[in-house]
Amino acid sequence: MNGADNRNNTTGGLIVYSSKTGNTRKLAEGIHRGLTEALGAVRIATVEENPDPTGADWLLVGFWADQGNADQKALNYLKSLEGCRIGLFGTMGAYPDSEHARDIRKGVQDLVGEKNTVLGCFLCQGKIDPALTERFKSLPADNPHAMTPERMERHLEAAKHPDEKDLEAAVTACLSMVKTVSSVLSGVAS
């Protein structure tokens, strides 16, 4: 890792993310800025860098939703972790208060919770890959994934995200997750 930026091996936290269209990267960078302002140095890396979490008090792992789960790169990284305190954040085309979002949140938290402590999960909308939108448009009307007026409305709304409100909400949620760890560590130290 490059020691010239916030990717050095300081203790504290580590943010790791996977991004395809830039949504989750934008969210990760916003969380990184917010947490660095609130807490001091926080490392940030992509899943491709496969950062070693050793010495980190907590991790925040970001993913983009793919077929009802975290994307494969994020899943592979999450599956490699054991004994960590992990908060999750992600982007998806669905509405964050939808049943689909609840299923994604539960599935990823259950996976992480098998070998780690789950601190929480923040999800927000993110723009959908335009190629996927076009593929849905070309499906026959009887296909369960065919483009409907409701689906098109969701795609158009998703294209506006993550926005500044999403970034603020993500920082607030992640700061809350991290503070639970700080409280636990403070109690252990006393």
Residue pairs with C-beta under 8 A, 6 or more apart in sequence:
1 7
1 8
1 9
1 43
1 45
1 49
1 51
2 8
3 9
6 32
6 36
6 41
6 42
6 43
6 44
7 43
7 44
7 45
7 51
8 41
8 43
9 43
9 55
10 41
10 43
11 55
11 56
11 57
12 39
12 40
12 41
12 42
12 43
12 56
12 57
12 58
13 35
13 39
13 42
13 43
13 56
13 57
13 58
13 59
13 60
13 178
14 42
14 43
14 44
14 45
14 51
14 53
14 56
14 58
14 59
14 60
15 28
15 31
15 32
15 35
15 42
15 43
15 44
15 45
15 59
15 60
15 61
15 62
16 44
16 45
16 46
16 47
16 49
16 51
16 59
16 60
16 61
16 62
16 77
17 24
17 25
17 27
17 28
17 44
17 46
17 47
17 61
17 62
17 63
17 74
17 89
18 24
18 46
18 47
18 48
18 62
18 63
18 64
18 70
18 71
18 73
18 74
18 77
19 25
19 26
19 28
19 46
19 62
19 64
20 64
20 71
20 129
21 64
21 126
21 127
21 129
23 64
23 91
23 126
23 127
23 161
23 162
24 62
24 63
24 64
24 89
24 90
24 91
24 126
26 162
26 167
27 62
27 89
27 91
27 124
27 126
27 162
27 166
27 167
27 170
28 44
28 60
28 62
28 89
29 44
30 162
30 167
30 170
30 171
31 60
31 62
31 89
31 167
31 170
31 171
31 174
32 42
32 44
33 171
34 167
34 168
34 170
34 171
34 174
34 175
35 42
35 60
35 171
35 174
35 175
35 178
36 42
38 171
38 175
39 175
39 178
43 51
43 56
45 51
47 73
47 74
47 76
47 77
48 73
50 77
50 80
53 59
53 81
53 84
56 84
57 85
57 181
57 182
57 185
58 84
58 85
58 86
58 87
58 119
58 177
58 178
58 181
59 81
59 84
59 85
59 86
59 87
60 86
60 87
60 88
60 89
60 174
60 177
60 178
61 74
61 77
61 78
61 86
61 87
61 88
61 89
61 112
62 74
62 88
62 89
62 90
62 91
63 70
63 71
63 74
63 75
63 88
63 89
63 90
63 91
63 108
64 70
64 71
64 74
64 90
64 91
64 92
64 126
65 71
65 90
65 91
65 92
65 93
65 94
65 104
65 123
66 72
68 100
68 103
68 104
68 107
69 75
69 104
69 107
69 108
70 78
70 88
70 90
70 104
70 108
70 111
75 111
78 86
78 108
78 111
78 112
79 111
81 112
81 115
81 116
82 115
82 116
83 115
83 116
84 116
84 117
85 116
85 117
85 119
85 181
86 112
86 116
86 117
86 118
86 119
87 118
87 119
87 120
87 121
87 122
87 174
87 177
87 178
88 105
88 108
88 109
88 112
88 118
88 119
88 120
88 121
88 122
89 121
89 122
89 123
89 170
89 173
89 174
90 104
90 108
90 121
90 122
90 123
90 124
91 123
91 124
91 125
91 126
91 161
91 162
92 100
92 101
92 104
92 123
92 124
92 125
92 126
93 125
93 126
93 127
93 128
93 154
93 155
93 158
94 100
94 101
94 104
94 125
94 154
95 101
95 125
95 154
95 157
96 123
96 124
96 125
101 123
104 123
105 121
105 123
108 121
109 118
109 121
112 118
119 177
119 178
119 180
119 181
120 173
120 176
120 177
122 169
122 170
122 173
122 174
124 161
124 162
124 166
124 169
124 170
125 157
125 158
125 160
125 161
125 162
125 166
126 158
126 161
126 162
127 158
127 159
127 160
127 161
128 155
128 158
128 159
133 147
133 155
136 145
136 146
136 147
136 151
136 155
137 147
139 145
139 146
139 147
140 146
162 170
